[in-house]
């Protein structure tokens, strides 16, 4: 049962990392290259869609890692799992303090109501998101290493 939990946790966290990586390095670059207001509208839609899903995914991943840490406390890789959990906590805190406020504004913007500095706000979100991606990639790597 513990092995199933480990595999399930790694798959859930790994897919989350993949989604966030693709947002950072693929989707947003595509949206930014679209003509006129299409990119901003796409970002707003993405903010609404992923803004509804990602909190559950982040918290669910953290809960799975916590269960793994508790049930596998005596395992050799327990320290790696706990450290991965700490990184996921950091990613949630970063999300709440840095990314969610910008996303909550951006998901309501249209070409008619967006602020003059909307591009600067999106660039700030992108920078924070790149850091968050690095943090969750680190957590994922630690979880994978914990199995070895």
C-alpha positions in Angstrom: 0.0 0.0 0.0 2.9 2.4 0.8 4.4 1.8 -2.6 1.1 2.6 -4.3 1.0 5.9 -2.3 4.5 6.8 -3.3 3.9 6.1 -7.0 0.5 7.9 -6.9 2.1 10.9 -5.2 4.9 11.1 -7.7 2.5 10.9 -10.6 0.2 13.7 -9.1 3.1 16.0 -8.3 4.9 15.2 -11.6 1.8 16.0 -13.7 1.4 19.3 -11.8 5.0 20.1 -12.5 4.4 19.4 -16.1 1.4 21.6 -16.3 3.1 24.5 -14.6 6.3 24.0 -16.7 4.3 24.2 -19.9 2.4 27.3 -18.7 5.8 29.0 -18.0 7.7 28.0 -21.0 5.2 27.1 -23.7 1.6 28.4 -23.2 2.4 31.9 -22.1 5.0 32.4 -24.8 2.4 31.3 -27.4 -0.1 33.6 -25.9 2.3 36.5 -25.9 3.0 36.0 -29.6 -0.6 36.2 -30.6 -1.8 39.4 -32.4 -3.7 42.2 -30.8 -5.7 41.4 -27.7 -5.7 37.6 -28.2 -2.9 36.9 -25.8 -4.4 39.0 -23.0 -7.8 37.3 -23.5 -6.1 33.9 -23.5 -4.2 34.7 -20.2 -7.5 35.8 -18.6 -9.2 32.6 -19.6 -6.2 30.5 -18.5 -6.2 32.4 -15.2 -9.9 31.5 -14.6 -9.5 27.9 -15.7 -6.3 27.0 -13.9 -7.1 29.3 -11.0 -10.0 27.0 -10.2 -8.0 23.8 -10.5 -4.5 24.5 -9.3 -5.3 25.2 -5.6 -6.8 21.8 -5.2 -3.9 20.2 -7.0 -1.3 22.0 -4.9 -3.0 21.3 -1.6 -3.8 17.7 -2.7 -0.1 17.2 -3.6 1.0 18.6 -0.2 -1.5 16.3 1.6 -0.2 13.2 -0.3 3.4 14.1 0.5 2.5 14.6 4.2 0.9 11.2 4.3 3.9 9.7 2.6 6.2 11.4 5.2 4.2 10.1 8.1 3.7 6.6 6.8 7.3 6.3 5.7 9.0 8.0 8.6 11.3 5.0 9.1 12.3 4.8 5.4 15.8 5.9 4.3 14.3 8.6 2.1 12.1 10.2 4.7 14.2 13.3 4.9 13.9 13.9 1.2 10.1 13.5 1.4 10.0 16.0 4.3 12.1 18.5 2.4 9.9 18.0 -0.7 6.9 18.8 1.5 8.6 21.9 2.8 9.2 23.0 -0.8 5.6 22.4 -1.7 4.6 24.5 1.4 6.8 27.3 0.0 5.1 27.0 -3.4 1.7 27.4 -1.8 2.9 30.4 0.3 4.4 32.0 -2.8 1.2 31.3 -4.7 -1.0 32.9 -2.1 1.2 36.0 -1.5 2.6 36.7 -4.9 0.8 35.0 -7.8 -2.8 34.7 -6.8 -3.3 38.5 -6.3 -2.1 39.2 -9.8 -4.0 36.2 -11.2 -7.2 37.4 -9.5 -6.9 40.8 -11.2 -5.8 39.4 -14.6 -8.5 36.9 -15.0 -11.1 39.7 -15.0 -9.4 41.9 -17.5 -10.7 42.5 -21.0 -9.3 44.9 -23.6 -11.8 47.5 -22.4 -11.0 47.4 -18.6 -7.4 46.3 -18.3 -5.0 48.7 -16.5 -2.3 50.5 -18.4 0.4 48.4 -16.7 -1.2 45.1 -17.5 1.8 43.8 -19.4 4.2 44.7 -16.5 1.9 42.8 -14.1 1.9 39.8 -16.4 5.7 39.9 -16.6 5.9 40.1 -12.8 3.5 37.1 -12.6 5.8 35.2 -15.1 8.9 35.9 -13.0 7.2 34.7 -9.8 5.9 31.7 -11.7 9.3 30.7 -13.0 10.6 30.7 -9.4 7.6 28.6 -8.3 8.3 26.2 -11.1 11.9 25.8 -9.9 10.6 25.1 -6.4 8.1 22.4 -7.4 10.6 20.8 -9.8 12.9 20.6 -6.8 10.2 19.0 -4.8 9.4 16.5 -7.5 13.1 15.6 -7.9 13.4 15.0 -4.1 10.4 12.7 -4.2 11.8 10.7 -7.0 15.1 10.5 -5.2 13.4 9.3 -2.1 12.4 6.1 -3.9 15.9 5.2 -4.8 
